[in-house]
Amino acid sequence: MVSDLEMLKEAGEALEWINENGKELSEKYAGKMIAVKGRELIATAGTLDELFEEIRKKGLRQQEMIIEWIPNNKERIIYTPFALK
């Protein structure tokens, strides 16, 4: 089990990575959901349910990553593992 401190560190790294790669992510994944753990893109899908399924198939838990919807415009919705507690 990952500690809360480790989760916070990975969440910070994931958000930093998303911000650093925002333009490329917007071009490549517009209209999709992405899951990022640390500085790694774990999965992409068209819906949140599909994304959670992709994460489960990889033997991972969605609570351990940042999930973000990449819109077709400048809006952002960010899901964090802390929203489930």
Number of C-alpha atoms within 10 A of each C-alpha: 4 7 8 11 9 12 19 17 12 19 23 16 18 22 21 14 17 21 11 11 11 13 11 11 16 17 11 11 18 16 16 19 23 26 24 23 23 22 15 13 16 18 18 22 18 14 14 17 11 14 21 20 17 18 18 12 10 10 9 15 13 21 16 22 27 26 28 20 23 23 16 13 9 7 8 11 11 12 16 17 16 14 7 8 5
